[in-house]
Amino acid sequence: MVVIRISRLTGSHRITLDQEGETLLLMGNEAVARGAFEAGVGYVSTYPGTPVSEIGNIFSEIAPKIPGLYFQLSVNEATAVQGAAGAS
């Protein structure tokens, strides 16, 4: 029998939880953000209107709290790509 505890926390608060043995039920974009966070992403760039805007919203909330994580909200796709190229 698998027991899943669903946290009442939402969005960025659930992404940064680090409790051993805890099982989280995440939406797709939350899971992508959590995977990037666990992989040690250092730079996240997004633009308004992107189809995956939830990921950017999550990182915009957690970036100020995580040392070494930089978030940039770009004005369009071109500047988002240029920022990512510059960070690589």
Buried (B, 14 or more C-beta within 10 A) or exposed (E): EEEEEEBEEEBBEBBBEEEEEEEBEBEEBBBBBBEBBEEEBEBBBBBEEEEEEBBBBBBBBBBEEBEEBBBBBBEEEEBBEEBBEEEE
